[in-house]
Amino acid sequence: MDCLFCKIIAGEIPSTKVYEDEKAYAFRDINPQAPTHILVVPKAHIASVDAISAENADYVAHIFTVIPQIAKAEGLVDGYRVVSNVGQHGCQSVKHLHFHILGGAQLKDTMA
């Protein structure tokens, strides 16, 4: 498979790892949009939110238990944003489900 995030998970492409367990991998975004910008990905290849199913939803549920742990470890005590882009119009650049954790400063109150 020619998936950038699968290669990062496999260690074929370097990343700055923040968290890892059997179902999830988190690393710092190389083009941060906030002082803290971390990507959290399932270790199973799931193309996007549109590809979440009953068979793979446990990965997503697990990620959402891990995100608060990562945020706390990063010192995001005043809040943070979690974003997942889907498809072309949603500006999804890598076709592997991922969640952006953005924080470390007051974020804009608009998404556009």
Secondary structure, 3 states (H helix, E strand, C coil): CCCHHHHHHCCCCCCCEEEECCCEEEEECCCCCCCEEEEEEECCCCCCHHHCCCCCHHHHHHHHHHHHHHHHHCCCCCCEEEECCCCCCCCCCCCCCCEEEEECCCCCCCCC
